[in-house]
Amino acid sequence: MLVVDSPIGPLGVVTEGETVVGVRFGARLRPTAEHPATEQLRAYFAGELTDFTVPVEMRGGSEFERAVWGEIAKIPYGEMITYGAIATALGDPGAARAVGTACNHNPVPVIVPCHRVVGAGGKMVGFGGGLDRKRKLLELEARVSLTRLWG
């Protein structure tokens, strides 16, 4: 496992060749080899990267979870969408809680941005990495987006 030090704590990055297959919160810091994923994560946290291009393989999950992860991957940098909106996009408006569970099972958080999914009315709810990390990720993206918009 590769480790990236970040403003939300150390992230463990599991790779197979060039492909990222997992991201874990709270990894133990240690010297690590360079990899396109670690370089891109560092650039993301520095506010220099808004779109990950590293190959990702989403392993496991039910058909529904994989569909949710596909919707999450479409959320643009600096934007948010509600659990209910994803449920509606998948054809089941009553499945907001199931969307939340699928977000919690996302094997590649940050790169596949489940932190951009919020509760109704923009309420800050649920995140496998904890609400403090979610808030920091959303604040980073908002700050970078505004800086790019307004110079």
C-alpha positions in Angstrom: 0.0 0.0 0.0 1.3 3.4 -0.9 0.7 6.2 1.6 -0.1 9.9 0.9 0.1 12.5 3.7 -2.8 14.9 3.3 -4.8 17.6 5.1 -7.4 14.9 6.0 -4.7 12.5 7.4 -2.7 9.8 5.7 -4.4 8.0 2.9 -3.5 4.4 1.9 -3.6 3.9 -1.8 -3.9 0.3 -3.0 -2.8 -0.2 -6.6 -2.3 -3.0 -9.1 0.2 -1.6 -11.6 -1.0 1.8 -12.7 -4.6 1.1 -11.5 -6.0 2.3 -8.2 -8.2 -0.4 -6.6 -8.6 1.2 -3.1 -8.2 4.3 -1.0 -8.2 4.0 2.8 -8.4 6.7 5.5 -6.1 6.7 8.5 -3.2 4.8 6.9 0.0 4.6 8.9 2.6 7.1 7.5 5.7 5.5 6.1 8.1 6.1 3.2 6.4 5.2 0.0 7.2 4.8 -3.7 6.0 7.3 -6.2 3.0 6.4 -8.3 0.7 8.5 -10.6 -2.1 8.1 -8.0 0.0 9.6 -5.2 1.2 12.4 -7.4 -2.4 13.2 -8.4 -3.6 13.1 -4.9 -0.9 15.5 -3.7 -1.8 17.8 -6.6 -5.5 17.5 -5.7 -4.8 18.5 -2.1 -2.6 21.4 -3.3 -5.5 22.7 -5.3 -3.7 22.1 -8.6 -5.8 19.1 -9.9 -9.5 19.0 -10.3 -9.9 15.8 -12.4 -8.2 12.6 -11.6 -6.9 10.7 -14.7 -5.4 7.7 -12.9 -7.1 4.5 -13.9 -9.5 3.2 -11.3 -11.1 -0.2 -10.9 -14.2 -0.3 -8.7 -14.1 -3.8 -7.2 -17.0 -5.6 -5.4 -20.3 -4.1 -4.6 -23.8 -5.0 -5.7 -25.3 -4.0 -9.0 -27.0 -1.1 -7.2 -23.8 0.0 -5.4 -21.9 0.0 -8.7 -24.6 2.1 -10.3 -24.3 4.6 -7.4 -20.5 4.7 -7.8 -21.0 5.4 -11.5 -23.3 8.4 -10.7 -20.9 9.7 -8.0 -18.0 9.6 -10.6 -20.0 12.1 -12.7 -20.3 14.8 -10.0 -18.2 17.7 -11.2 -15.4 19.1 -9.0 -16.7 21.7 -6.5 -20.3 20.6 -6.9 -22.6 18.6 -4.7 -25.6 16.4 -5.2 -28.1 14.9 -2.8 -28.5 11.2 -2.0 -32.1 11.6 -3.1 -31.1 13.1 -6.5 -28.8 10.1 -7.1 -31.6 7.7 -6.1 -34.0 9.5 -8.5 -31.4 9.3 -11.3 -31.2 5.6 -10.7 -35.0 5.3 -11.0 -35.8 4.8 -7.3 -36.6 8.1 -5.6 -37.1 6.3 -2.2 -33.7 4.8 -2.1 -31.7 7.7 -0.7 -30.6 5.7 2.4 -29.4 2.9 0.2 -27.5 5.4 -1.8 -25.8 6.5 1.4 -24.9 2.9 2.2 -23.4 2.5 -1.3 -21.4 5.7 -0.8 -20.1 4.3 2.5 -18.9 1.2 0.6 -17.1 3.2 -2.1 -13.7 1.4 -2.4 -11.9 4.5 -3.8 -13.1 7.6 -1.9 -11.7 11.0 -2.8 -10.8 9.9 -6.3 -14.4 8.7 -6.8 -15.9 11.7 -4.9 -18.5 10.3 -2.5 -17.8 13.4 -0.3 -19.7 15.4 -2.9 -22.9 13.7 -1.9 -24.9 15.5 0.8 -28.3 15.2 2.5 -31.5 17.0 1.5 -31.1 20.8 1.5 -27.3 20.4 1.5 -27.2 19.0 5.0 -23.8 17.5 6.0 -24.5 13.9 6.7 -22.7 10.6 6.5 -19.2 9.9 5.2 -17.1 6.8 5.7 -14.1 9.0 6.5 -16.0 11.1 9.0 -17.8 14.4 8.7 -14.7 16.4 9.5 -12.9 14.9 6.5 -15.9 15.4 4.3 -16.2 19.1 5.3 -12.4 19.6 4.6 -12.7 18.1 1.2 -15.8 20.2 0.3 -14.1 23.3 1.6 -11.0 22.6 -0.4 -13.0 22.2 -3.6 -15.1 25.3 -2.9 -12.0 27.4 -2.3 -10.2 26.2 -5.4 -13.4 26.6 -7.5 -13.9 30.2 -6.3 -10.2 31.1 -6.8 -10.4 29.8 -10.4 -13.7 31.6 -11.1 -12.7 34.9 -9.6 -8.9 34.8 -10.0 
